[in-house]
Structures are given as structure tokens and as C-alpha cells.
Amino acid sequence: MIAVRPASQAAYQAVRFLVRSYASPALRQTCKLSQRSSLLYLARRDYSSPSEPHLSTRSTVVQLLSNIGSKREVQQYLSHFSSVSSQQFAVIKVGGAIITEHLQTLSSALAFLNHVGLYPVVVHGAGPQLNKLLEDSGVKPQFEDGIRITDPKTLGVARALFLEENLKLVEELERLGVRARPITSGVFSADYLDKEKYNLVGKINKVDNRPIEAAIQAGCLPILTSMAETSAGQVLNVNADVAAGELARSIQPLKIVYLSEKGGLFNGDTKEKISAINLDEEYDHLMTQWWVRHGTRLKIKEMKELLTDLPRSSSVAIIHPADLQKELFTDTGAGTLIRRGNKVHVSTSLSQFEDLEKLKEVLVRDREGLDSKAVVDRYLESLEDREFRAYFDEPMEALAIVLPPQQNASIAHLATFTITKAGWLTNVADNVFASIKKDYPMLMWTVKEDDENLTWFFDKADGSLSKSGEVLFWYGIEKSDDVKELMLEFTKHGRKMFGDINLESRLHRAFRTVSNVMASATNAQQARAYSSAASPLHSYRLARRQLAQTSLGRGYATTTNPNPPLGDKNSSNSRPAKVALIGARGYTGQALVDLLNHHPNMDLRHVSSRELAGQKLKGYEKKEITYENLSAEDVRRMAEDGQIDCWVMALPNGVCKPFVDAVNSASKNSLVIDLSADYRFDSEWTYGLPELIDRSRIAKATRISNPGCYATAAQLGIAPLVPYLGGQPTVFGVSGYSGAGTRPSPKNDVQNLTNNIIPYSLTDHIHEKEISAQLQEDIAFVPHVAVWFQGIHHTISIPLKDEMSSRDIRTLYQDRYAGEKLVRIIGEPPLVKNIAGRHGIEIGGFAVHSSGKRVVICATIDNLLKGAATQCLQNMNLALGYSEYEGIPLER
């Protein structure tokens, strides 16, 4: 027998719950019996070993979740749910029958959510139990308009019962090792609904979230009863559905979950469970159906009223407790999902688009490159003479362009399909695809084999065929000869079978062209007499400049520049780059040496430091290097000889100019990156903040000014709200003392900093000017230094010109930084201790003033890494042709 430690009991039971759920008919196809056994073994292994610290719970749970959906689905939804403050994840309403009949299943499901760091707010009723108690005591329950008439005797029985059922759920969670807190009063305030008609029944007029927040802060799941009190202290009965709705209106959660034994709403004609209801699109039609009556009609109407009061990103799910994970962490779900959605619009000509520039931006997104905008322009020009149908929601989270069948053909072609992260999470993609399917009974399309949403496309298709990294999908083709002909055509021609009207093929061809140009540029360079002295990266840089200036083939000037950033496997250059680091003594220089040591293609040749000259460089293991004291003349000679591909200037402000001038006098082709402030205001230099500056500019640049640490965090913390500013933002910044450098001063004297915080340069700090110049807005910046070593915390107060909610602002940031691997948006204010030693930036807080016209945002960054060395390596990678994140650890 395997003994399971009590501290691990909840996690083990949660895993057992998920494994057992695979035995249900709905999930049997996704996991074989042998897989279930393996997963249970994994659970026992991780939760029973007394020698291992209990740190693997979340990772194992995520691994197990991946067996009910794709890893992309699980990670995407988990990130989405974790992006809000803890109490804003979900309100879960539990019916009384669920507690009576499915207590263990419910508790295991809640434990599972808790072990991936989520805190649902649970509110329960006890209607069936109350009916039985009253009937057993000879009292017949009375209802009026579906509302229980509650006299003092009934209220007394109900109150005692609610406390008992609440304690039953809390104790079961505690038995599993999950901390839970019973909250039986103090949250709901109410007036009498109609005292003469219903007696002691309440209408909620206020929700106090503080007991819920206190429970979650203490690490407990809040378990609420649906009782309320008047201002005079009279307890009133409130319907649990109503209480859950009012709680949701106050908390504004991403999800409102109603657990029911039926597990969803059912179509009265087909008898099938309704997977999703998009209210904006389907409500009016749905309410005309004969089977939408009585309780179902009331439920749908109440859900519409509730969602109207919540952000558009919120949704309601009606599910069985056993299906909670599948509903929350997969695109297909398990119960009935009700959301407002966005109405799908259809256009058949470019003139029908109100904003053609917005259409271009949508087509360019996720496909940024040096010439992607030009390719999109030509693509739209080609549509002017063709018949097409474009499907999109109002904010264009999803856009599809379908080409109807040509003469003597019957299959339509999905030529373009672009969805934002928010579009996937809110199922807008399903809405658009459903509209396409209504218009086109037969459709074909292609998707790249490594597309993270590939499983979604498989679900939509009747058949598929893979070739050379592309997957052809189709639906509605019934004749086997037609399928065979389509497959033969794709096997022979691949994506080219669609001709030049496919935007993806144009961009793909544009991407490939750079390789040919690079090859020809390399050959031309090697043919020159001085090629042996030239940088081996020079031909690559020459190719990029040619592409930026020349129209190739049919006029498709193209590039491999990543924007958004490339993954490691897309790295377009494999030649080592020879690097010289001028000013390697400081903390930033040391951090950069460590990064270069782990980079597969960076060859550090020289490090220069006057104080350390003659000493061995520590932390670089590829070869032995000795510090030198290089002069400007040494640099000029080395640049003339082509010895260095990239010069990194890690010197104090005002010191590097002689070295830069030396490189300039010898070569304009080698790359120079300056970490000081000397060239951040020089228009001839490119400002290197990849998340905000067009990456194509950085990729083409030979002179790059690395942003300041304070400035990087402040810009990323403010940039999404620049169009909404109602005044001057103020940044209160606090840095660890490594930001004060290695030379002794009061700002890096630990004894002086202990129990202290030192303000300095309260106005006109160089970073204040830098932030303002880059954002093109006046920004106030007030810096301080504190006793910790590395890491910066910004508290940013931002006036707004119009009222905005916290959810609106957070969504704005999530959308703006979607796909940015070094930017993490979280719900809570970020902490310095969580960012020190990490390579990204965390942005959170999103606290909105009661007026709705001021928001406070917090941002944290490691001043030595993303604030300096890591960002320098991003710029080096981009400009030298490597993957942007090559050599940068991405674990956060």
C-alpha cells in the first residue's frame, strides 16, 4: 500500500477525481484505460514520496489537465483565469441537490481548481433539503411566482439547514486538505422583497466583498450561504440563483458557473445538449422556440440580464460538477456556455468596411515583417476584382475571408482566418465559423502543421491531409472522387493549389525570399577581394537592407524579421557573432556575460575594463578571456580589420562617445549597442524596446540605444493607455541598490539603506525625459532607492479622460501584450521578490478610482536583466539575425 501524506491528500484526491472522470462516456475517447492507470501512478508518485517537497502539485495537475484538452488549451485558459485578481476567477452556484447527491465529486472538483492556484467563490442553496424537512414536519412548502413564502418558522428551519449544509461542504474540503472558510453572514444586505406577499424574503441591495477577500488572502476557499440581513439585523431568505447573480455583479468574475444535475440546457427538438448560446446573435430567435418556456425561458432571460451588467469577457456555464475541468479548460467544453458574444457581420466588398485601415491592421497582426503591410495592401487590391465574403465580429477579434466556388467548382476556399487570443478565449472563432458553414456547405482551407490551435481545426473538419508542414482541411465533400481529386491536387502542389489569392501563401513566399537574397548576397560578398576581412554576418545584414529597398519577383519585397517575435526554431541565422564588451566591470556587464555564456551563437572575444585589466573574466566558460584596457584607437583598428560583429558599450553616461566615434570612422556595418543614455535622444540611433518599437526597425539597425531600466518598466506600464490619458501620469519608482552601480555612494550603502528609502532627482530625471520622449506624453517620474539588491517596483497613477473599469483596462493590456514572451499581465499588484532574477516584466494591480477616471497600475522589472542585459540581448539577436529570445531563459 502507498501511504499518501496528509498535506498532499487534497492534490492526490483531486487527481483521482480527474482520472476517474475519464470513465464517463463523454471523456472515454480522450483517454484509454492504460493512460488512466499511468496518470494515477503519476499522481501517487508525486504526492506520496516523503523525500520530495510538495512543489509539483500545480505542474502535475496541469499535466493531467492536458489529457482532457490540448496543452495549448489548458495553458491558455489557466493563464486567462490567473490574469485577474483571485476573487474574480469564478462565482460557482451550487444547488442543494448537488451537495446531497454529489458532495465528494463537488469537493474534488473544487480541490482541483484550488491546486492550480484558483479561488472560486462558492454560494450554495438547500432548496430540496428544505422542502423535505418541512414536509417531514407536516408543513407544506408554499410558493408564489416561483418564490418561497418564508414565515418565521420556515426561516428558522432554513437557517439551521443552511448552516449544516455549509459546514458539510467545508468539512469535506478540509478532509481533502483544502482550506475553506464558511461565510454565513455579512456579505449580502437586503430589503424586504414584498413583506406582505412573501414575508421574510429579501431583495439584495448591497454586497460586501471584504469577507470574501479576507478568506482568499488567508488562502481559503470562501463558501457562502444565500442568506441576507436587513440594516436592522433581520435575517432574510434569498434565492441562491439570485444571490449568485448579485455576487457576480459585484465581483465581476470571468465565469459564473451554475452546477446542475442535468449538466446544461437541452434543445427540445433534437434532445441534444446545447453547447453554447451567443446571446447577441441567438437570443431573439431562441426565445421564439416552442421548447423555451417556463424555467428554461426564465433562466435564459436572467442570464441575459446578468451578462448585460458584466464585462463582455464574462460568461455563464451550466454544467454537472463532474465536468467542471473540461468546461473550464477546453474549447469544446462540457455543459452549456452562455455568453453575450459579438454579432457576426458579413461584407462582400471593401467599400462596405467603415475603416479600411483597421482591416489592414487586422490582416497584418500576427504576421508582422519588414514588408507585411505592403503584401496586405496588394492582397486587398486583388480582392477588389474578386467575389468574396468577409466574416467578422464588431471589434474584429476574428476575421475570415471566404472565396466562393469558381465556375464548374463547388468547394469554397477559406483564404484568410485570423483570431486574437481574446477571440479564442471568448469563442468568437466558433461564431464566425458557424456563420461560414451556414453560407457554404463545402469548404477547404490550409493551416500550418505547428499551429497551436490545430486541434480546433480538426474538430471543424470532416477530413484532412498533411504535407510539408501544411495541413489541408475540408468539410461537406461527400463524393469520394471529389475528395480524392482534392487530395491529389494538394499532394502535388501544396498551398500553391489555391493560387495567389491566399494571403498566407503570399506572406510565406515573402518569408522564403530572404533566404535566396541572403545566398546571393553571400556569394557576391565572397567574390570580392576583401571578403576575407569582412564580417561573416555582413552578407546577412546586406541582404536585409536590399530587401528593405528592393522590390523582388512580383513586387513582394520581404524579410524574415520577427514581429511578433520568432520562436527558437525560426532562428534565421546560424553563424556565430563575434562580440566585444566595453565596460564589463559593472553589474550589468556581469549579467550580460552570463547570458552570452549560454547563447549558442554569441562568441565573446574581448572584454574591456580599466580597473580589471589583466584579470581573468569569471562566469564565461566557452573560452578563457582576460580583461583588457582597450583604447578608442584599439577599437578603431579592430573595427577596420572586421574583427568584431557587435560592440556593446556598457559604460557610464557620457563616457562611450570616443569608442562609438572610433567604430563609426572605420565601419558603418558592424553593430553597436549602447547601454548608457548617451544616444537615447539621437534620431540617427534606433531605440531598442522590442515590445513597443517596430521590430523591423531594430532588425535593420546598426546603431541601437538600449532603454533605461526605469524607463522600460514605465513605458510598458503606461503605453496601452496613452490614447485614453486624461492628464499627466505619475510614476513612483523604487529600485534596489544595484541600480546605483558599483562605485560606493549613499545610494548603494546597505547600512545607510537599512530601515530607509532614499528619494533622489525628484524632477527632470533623465528617465523622466526618456519616458516622455518615447511615449510622446508628459510623464512625471519620482525615483527612490531601497535596501534590496536588484529589482524595480513602479506604482503608476494614470488619469483617464473617460470612465473605464478595471476589467476593461486589464483586457486592454492583455490584448496589447498578447504573444510577448517577456511581458506578463497579472491581476494582483506584482512583487519585487517575484521578479528579481527573472528576465521579464510583470504588470498588474489595475485599481480604478471610484470615479472611474483614474487607474493605478503596478509594474516590476529586474533592473539588471530586462531593464538592461536581457533587453540588450534581445536587440543583439534581432539585429544579428537570430531568434529574438535565443539565449534568454523564458521560465517565469
N, C-alpha and C positions, 0 to 999 in steps of 0.2 A: 504493500500500500504506500502511496506517495502522500506525505504529510504536507499540507498547504499552510503556510504561515498566516496567522490571523490578519496581519496587516495587508496581506495580499489576497485575502478571501474575496473581497469585492471584485477585484480585477479578474480573478480566476472564474468567479461565478458569472461575471459579465461575458467573458469569453465563451464559457459553456453555453450561455444563453444564445450567443450568435451561432455557435456550431450546431446547437440543437435546432435552430431555426432553419437550417439547410434541409431538414427533413420535411418541411412543408412543401406542398405541391408547387407553390409559386417560385420556390428557390431551388428545387431539386435539380433543375437543369444546369444551374451555375456551379454546382459543386458535387463531385462524386463522393461516394462513401469513403473511399481511401483518402480523399482530401480532407474530409471532416475528421477522420482519425488523426491525420497529420497535424491539423490545426489544434486539436485538443491536446496532442502531445506537446506542441509548441507552447500552449498555454500552461500546461503543467510544468514544463521546463523553466519557463521564465518566472513563474510565480511560486515555485516550491524550493528553489535552491537557496539554502541558508547562507551560502558563501557569496551570493551576488547581491549587491544593493538593489533596492526596489526602484530602479530608474528606467526600466524598459517598458513599463506599462503602456504609455502613450504610443510608443513606436510599434509594439506588438498589436495593440488594438487597431492602429491604422493599417498594419499589415493584414490583419484579419478582415477589416472592412473592405480591403481591396479585393477580397474574394466575392463580395456581393456586387461590386461595381468596379470600373476601371480605376487604376491608381490615380489617373488624372481627375476623375470624378470625386474621389474621396478627398484628395489633397485640395482640390478647388473649393469644394463645399466647406471643408474644415477651415480653410483659410478665410472663406467668406463669413462663416459663423464666428470665427475668432476675431474678426476685424472690428466688432462692435464691443461696447462695454459689456461686462459679464451678464448683467440682468437683461440686456437687450437681445439675447440669443433667441429665446422662445418662451411663450406662455403656453403651458400644457394644461388643458382642462380634462380632468379625469371624472368620468361618470361613476356613480355609486356601484353599478353592476360590475365595472372593471375591478374595483377594489375587492368585491366579494368573490368574483369568479377567476380573476387573473392577477392576483396580488403578486405572486412570485415573478410572473412574466413582466409585469409593470416595473417592479423593483429592479430586476436585472437590466431592463432597458434603460432606466434612469441611471443606474450604476455605470452602464456602458458609456453614456454621454459624459458623465462626470469624469471618467478616466481618460477622456480626450480633452479635458480642460474646459468643458462646457457646463453652464449652470442654468438649466431650465427652471422657470418659476412655475410651480405646480399649484393649481387650485382645484379642489375636488368638491363634489356633491355627495349626497347619500339618499337620493330620492327613493329608489326601490326598497332599501332597508327601512326607511321611514314609513313607507306605505305598509310594509309587513308588520312593523312594530305597532302601528296604530290599529291595524285590523286585528292583530292578536289581542289587543286590549279592548276590543269592542268598539273602536272609534272608526267610522268610515271617512277616509280622506275626502275632502271637498275641494273642487277646483272651479274657477270662474275664468273664462277666456284663457285656459291653459295655465293659470297661476294658482298655486296652492293657497287656499284661505287658511291663515295661520292664527289660531287663537292662543291664549297664554299656555294652555296645556300642550298643544301641538308644538309650540316654540320650545317649551321645556324639554320635551322628548327629543326634538330635533337637535337642540344644542348639545345635550348629553351624547346623542348618537354621533354628531359631527366630531366631537372631541375624541370619541372612541375610535372612529374610522381614521381620523387624522393620526392618532397615536399608533394605530395598526400599521399604517404605511411607513411612518417614521421608524418604528421599531424594526420593520423588515429591512429597510435600508441600512440601519445601524448594524443589524445582524450580518449584512453583507460587507460591513466595513466602510460604508459611505456615511459621512457626517450629514445629518439632516436636522433641520430646526422647525418644530411646529410653530406656526404663526396663526393663532386662532382669533386674534382681535387686533385692533389698532391700525389696520390698513384701509378698510372701507368705512367711510362715513355716509350716512343716508338720511333722507327724509321719508316720511310715510308715502308709499305709492298711492294709496287711496284707503285711508283708515276705515271708513265706513264700509267699503266694499270688500277689502282683502284683509283687514285687521293689521296684524303685525308683520307686514311685508314692506320691504324698503326699496327705495329708488336711490341708487348711489349718486352722491353729489360731489364726492371728493375721494381721491386715492392718495394715501401717504406711502411713498415708496421706501421710506427710511428703514422700516423693519426688514424689508427685503434686501436692501443694500447692505445692512449690517450683517445679515446672515451670510451673504455671499462673501463679504470681506473677511468673515471668520472661517471661510472655506466650507460652508454648509449649504445644502440644497434647501431652499425655502418651500415649505409645504403649507398651503393656506386653505382655510375653510371659507365657505361663501356666506359668512355671517357679517352683518354690518351693525354700526351703532349710530344712534342719533346724537346730536350735540348734548342732550341731557343724559346720555348713557344708556338709553333703552336699546336692547338688542333686537335687531330685525332680521327676518329671513329674506335671503336674496337668491334668486335662481342662479345656479352655478354657471350656466352659459352666459348669463348677463354679467355676472361678476368677472368672468374671464375676459369678456369683451371690454368692460370698463378698465380692467387692469391693463389690457393691451393698448387701449387709447392713451393711458398714462405712460407706460413704459416704452411704447413704440418699438416692439420687437420685430426681428426679421421673420419669425414664424409664429403663428398661432395654431396650435395642434389640438384638435378635439378627438380624444380616444373613444372609440365605439366598438361594440362587438361586431357590428356589420362590416366595419372596415372601410366605409366610403358610401357615396351616393350611387344609385343604380338607375340605368336607363329602363324605363317602364316598357319600352317596345322590344329592345334586344335582350333585356335581363342582364346585361353586362355592366360591370362596374365602370363608372365614368372616371377616366384617368385624370382629366384636367378640365377646368372651366375657366375660360378667359372672359371676364365679365364685360369688358368694353366691347368685345366682339360678339359675344353669345347671349348676353343677359336677356335682351328683348325677345329673341327667338325662343330661348329656353322657357321663359315664363308663359309662352303660348302652348306648350306641350301638355297634353291631357294628364300625363302622369306627374306633372309638377304641381302638386296640390297638398293641402293640409300641412303636415310637419315639414315635408321637403320644401314646399314653397316658402314657408316661414323661414326655414334655415337659410336658403339661398338669399332671400331678401335681407336677413340680418347680416349675413356675411358681406353683402354688397355695401350696406350702410357702415359696417365696421371698417372695411378696407378703404372706403372713401375718406375716412378720418385718419388713415395711416399713410406713411410714405409708399410710393408706388412699388418699392422693392419688397414690401411685406406681402406675405401670402398666408392663406389658411389651408391646413391639411386635415382631412377627416380620415383616420386610419385606425387599424387594430394595433394594440401595443406590441404585438409580436413583429410587426412590420415597421417599427419606428426607424430603425437604422436604414433600411432600404429606401424608405420615403425621404429621409433627410440627406442621404449621401450618394444617391444615384440620380441620373437624369430621368430614368423611366419611372421611378417612384414605386409606390405600392398601394396607396389609397386614392382618395380624390383630392387633387390640388386645386384650390380656388384662388385666383389672382385677378387683379384688375387688368394686367397685361397692357398692351398697346394695340390699338386698332391697326390692322394691316392696310396700307394704301397701295394702289396699283397705278402706275403710269405707263403710257405706251409711246411717249415721245419726250425728248429732252426739254421741250418747251413747257411741259407740264410740271417740271420741278421748279419750285419757287426760288430756290437758292442753288444754282448750278455749282458755285464754288464749294458749298458744303458737300454736294455729291462727289466732287473731285477729292475732297479731303477724306471722305469715307472710303473711296476706292484706293487711295494711297495708303491709308492706315494699315499697319502690319506688313507693309510692303515697301517701306521707305528705302531709298537708294539714291545714288547721285542723280539718276535720270528717271526715277519712277514717276515723277509728276509729268514729265514730257510724254512718257509712254501712256499714261492715263489720258492726257489731252488727246493724243492721236486715237486712242481707243474710243473715246466719246465721239470724236469726229466720224469714225467709221460707223457708229450707231445711228448717225443722222440719216443715213441712206438705207437702214435696215429696219425690219419689223422686229420689235422686242416688247417684252413686258417686264417692268421692274416692280418688285415687291419689297416694301419696307415699312417699318413702324415709324411713328412720328419723330422720335429722336434719332432715328437711323442707327439703333443698336444692331439691327440686322438689315442687310440689303442683298437681294438676289436679282440677277438679270437672266431671264429665260428667253431663248431664241426659239420661236415656234418652228414646227417642221417645215422644211423646204418642199418644193414641188416633188411629187412622187415619193415623199417620205412621210412617216407617221410618228416619228420619235422627236420630241422636243429636246433641246440641249440647255442644261443649266450652265451658263457661261461664266457666271461670277456669283460667289456666295461668301459674304464677309460678315462675321459676327464678332461683337465685342465680348469681353469677359462677362460684363453685366448681362449681355444678351443671352449667353449660355445659362447663366445662373437663374435668370427670370423666365427661361423657356420661351423667349421671343422667337428663337430659331424654329421651335415646333409650330408656332402660329404661322410663320412665313411659309414653312414647308407644307403645312396643311392647305394654305391658300393656293400654292402652286399645284398641289395634287388635285384640287377641285377643277382647275382650268386645264390641266394636262394629264390625261390618263396614262401617257407613256413618257418617260423622261430618262435621260442618260447624263452622267457627269463624271468628272475625274477628281481625285483627291490624292495628295502626296501620301506615300506609304507611312511616313513618320508623323502625320498629323495627329495631334493629341486628342482630337475628337473623332478619331476614325471609327470607334465603336458606335457612335451615334449614327454615322452614315450607314453602317452595316444594318442597323435597326430599320432604317428608312428604305432600304433597297430589297429587291427580290433576288438579285444576283450580283456577282462581282467577279473581276478578273484583275490580277496583279501582274505588272510588267515594268521592269527597270525603274523601280521606286515610285511608280504611279499605280493607283487603283481605279479601274473603271467600274462604276456602279450603274445600275438601271432598275427600273420598276415598270410594271404594266405590260411588258412584252411577253405575249402568250405563245406565239408561234416559235417552235424550236428552230426553224430555219432562220428566222429573223435574229434570234439570239446567237446562233452560230455565225451568221454573217457579221454581226457586231463584234463578236469576239475575234474573228479572223482579222477584221479591219484594225482593231486595237493592237493585236499581236504584231501586225505588220508595220503600222505607222505610229503607234502610241498616241500621245496627245495631239500630234500633228493631224490626226484624222479630223479634228474639229476646225482646221484651217487657222486663219489669222485672227478670227473674231474672239478667240478665247484670251481673256486678259492675262490669266495665269501663264499661258504659253508665251505670250509676248514678254512678260517680265522674266520668265525662266530663260528665254532665249537671250534676253538682255544680260542676265546674270552670267551666262556662259561666255558671252562675247569677250569679257575681260580677260579670260584665260588665253584666248587667241592673241589679243593685243599684247598681253604680257610676254607671250612667247616671241612675237615678232620684235618687241622692244628689246628683249634679252638678246636675240640674235644680232640685232643692229648694234647693240652696245658692245657685244663681244667682238664684232668685226672691226671696231675702232682700234687704232694703235695704242690708245691709252687705257684700254679696257681693263688691263691687269691691275691698274691703280684705282679703278673706280669701285665704289661700294657695291657689294653684291645685291643690295636692296635698291640700288639706283634704278635699275630697269623696271622694277615693280612700281616705284613712285612715278617714273616716266610714263608708264602705261596708264596710271590713274589720271595723270594730267592730260594725256592725249584723249582719254575718254571724256574728261570734263569739257574738252574743247572741240572734239571732232564728232561729226555725225557719221555713223557706221551703217553698212548694209542698206536697209530700207529707211535709214534715218533714225535708228534706235541707238543713240548714244547711251552707254550703260556702264554699270560699275558693280563691284561686289561690296561696296561699303555697307555695313550693317546698321540699319535703323528701322525697326528696333534692333537691339544688339544680337549678334550671332552667337550661337552655341558653340561649344568647343569643336564639334565635328565639322563645323562650317569654316574653320580657320582657312584662310585663302593663301597663306604664305608659310613655308616650312624652313626657309633659310635662317640660320642664326643671325642675330643682330649684335654688332659689337658696340658696347656701351661704355661711356666714361662718366663717372660721377664726381663732380667738382663740389667739394664741401661735404665730406662724408662723416664728419665728426658728430653732428647733432643727432637728436632722437629720430628725426625724420629720415636722415641718411641711413641710420641703422635699420629702420623699418623697411626702407626700400631695398637695402642689401639682402635682407631676409626674403623679400618677395622675389627678387631676381635669382636668388639661390634656388628657388623651387620652380622657376619658369623654364620650360623645356627649350625655349629658343632665344633666351637672352644670355649673351656672352659678356660678362663684366670684365673689361680689360684693364681699366685704370680707375683708381680712387685717389682723390687729392685732398689733403688736409695739412695745413701748415704745422699745427700742433702735433700731429701724429705721424709725420713723415718718418719713414724708416721702420715703423712698427708693422707687424703682420695684421692683416684685416681679419677680424673674427666674424664668424657667422656665415662665411661663404665657403662652401665645401667643394665646388666644382674644380677649383684650382687654387694654388697658393698665390695670394696677392699681397703686395707690400704698399702701404700708403706712400704717395709721392707728394711733393710740394710743387705742383705744376704752375708755371707762369703763363701769362697771356701769350707770350711768344711760343712756348711749348705747345699750347693749344692750336695756335695758327699753323705751326709746322705739321702737327698731326692731322689737322683738317685738310691741309693741302695734299698730304700724302694719301688721303682717303682711308685713314686708319680706323675711323670711328663712324658708325651709322647714327648713333644717338648720343647727344650730350645732355646730361641732366645737371642743372645748376641748382644746388641745394645750399645756397649761401644766404646770409642775412640781407635785408633790404639795402639797396644802394651799393652793393659790392660786385655784382656779376657783370656789369657793363663791359669792362675791358675784355673779359673772356668771350662774351657774345660778339663784340666787335671783331675779335680775332677769328672766330668761326665765320662771320659774315664776309670778312676780307678774303677768305680762302675758298669758301664753298657755300652756295645757296641751297644745295641739295640735301646735305646732312640735316638731321632733325635736332632741334634744340628745344628743351622743355625747361622753363624757369619756374622754380617753386617760390620765389620771392614775389613781392608786389610790384617789382620794377616795371613790368610790361603789361600789367593787367588793364591799363588805360590806353594802351598803344594800339591804334586801329590796324597797324600792319601785323599785329600778332593775333592769333586765334585764342579766344578764351575757352579753356578746356573743361567745361562742365557737361559731360555727355548726356545726362538726363534732361538738360534744358537747352543745350545748343545742338543744332543740326549736326548729327554725327558725320555727315558727308564733308562738312567744313573741317572737322578735326582730321578726318582721313586724308584730306588733300593738303593739310597744313605742314609747313616745315618749321614754323616758329609758334610754340604753344605756351601760353601763360597758365600755369596751374592755379586754380582758385584758392582762396584762403579757407582755413578750416571753419571759422565762424561764418564766413560768407557762404560757404557751400550749404551748411545746415539751414541758414536763414533763408536763402533763396528757394531751396526745395520746400521749406516750410510755408512760404508765402506765395510762390508762383501760381498755383492753381486759382488763387483768389484775387489775383491782380485785376481781372475785369470787373470784380464786384466790390472794389475798395470804396469805402465812404470817407476815408481820411487817411492819416499817416499811421502805418503800423509801427509798433514799438517792440523791439527785441531786447529782452533781458537775458543776457548770456553769461553763463558761468563755465569756466574751463578749469580742468586740472592743471597742476603747475608745470607739467611738461610743455605746455604751450608757451611758457616764459623762457624756454631754451635752457641750454646747459651752463651759461655764464651765471655765476652767483648774483642774486638780486633779492630784494624783499619779496618779490612775487614767486620765487621758487625756493624760498627758505621755509622748510616744513615746520620748524619751530615757530616762526612768525605766523604761519597759516593755521596752526592748530587752534581750534575753537574760534576761528576767524574767517572772514571773507573780505577780499580786498577789491574795491571798485577802482577803476583807472580809466583814463581817456574817455571821460563821460560824454564828450561831444566831439564830433569830427574825427573819430577813429578811422583809420584807413579802410577798415572793413565796412564801416557805415557808408563811405563813398563808393566802395566796390559794389555792395548790395544794391544801393540806389542806382548806380550806373547801369548795372545789368538788368534790373527789373524795370528801369525807366520810371521809377516812382520814388518819392522822398521817403526814406526809411530811417527811423531813429534807432540807434543801436547803443546799448549801455553794457560794456563788458565788465566781468569780475573774474577773479581767480580764487580757487578754493583748495583745500588740503589734499584732495585725491590726486593721483598721478596723471592719468590720461582719461579723456572723455569730456564732452561738452554737453551742457543742457541749455536749450533755449526755451524761454516762455515768451510767446509771441502774442501780443494783443492786437487784433485787427478790426478796425471799424468797417462796417458794411453799409453800402448805400441803400440796400433793400433788406427786408427781413428774410432770414434764412434759418432753417432748422439744422440741428446737429447732424441729423441723418443726411440731409441734402449736401452739407459740406463734406462729410466723410465720403459720400459716394463720389463727389467731385474729385477728391484726392485719389480714391481707388481707381477711378477711370483714367485720371491723368497719368498715374504711375503704373498702370497695368503692364505687366511684362518686364518692368525694370527690376532686375535681379538684386540690386543693392539698395532698393527702397522698400521699406516695409510699413504698411499702414495698419495701425492697431487701434483698438477702441479706448483703452486706458492711457493715461499720460505715461510716456516711456521713462525708463530709469537709466541713469548713467551706468550703474553696475551691470546692466544687461547689455550695454553696447561696447564697453571697454574691451579691447582685443578683437572686436568684430569689424568686418570690412564694409558694412553698410550704414544706413541711417534709418532710424525709427521715428515715425511721426504719428502722434495720437493726441488724446485729450478731447478736442473738438467741443469744448464747453461754450455754449451760447448764452449770452446775457438774456435776462427776462424780456428785454425789449426786442430781441431777435436781430439786433443790428450791431452786435459786437461778438466776436468769437475769440477764444483763447486757445491757441494751438501749441503743443509742446513738441520739440524735436531733440533727439540725441544723436551724437556722432562721435566716433573716436577721432580726435584731432590729428593723431599721427598716421592714421590709416585712410579711411575715406576722406578725411579732411586734408590729407597730404599724399602719403606714399601710394596708397591704393588707387587714388584718383590719378596720380602720375602714371601708374602702370596701365590704367585704362587708356589714357591718352597715348602712351607709347604703343600699346597694342593696336589701337585704331590707326595711328599714323604709319606704323611699320607693316601693317597688313596682316596682323594676327587676329585671332578671335578676341573680342574686347575683354573677356573675362579670363583669358589664358593666364594661369599662374596665380589667380585670386581665389582663395577658398570661399565657397559660396554658402557654407553652412552658417545658419543664423541661430 
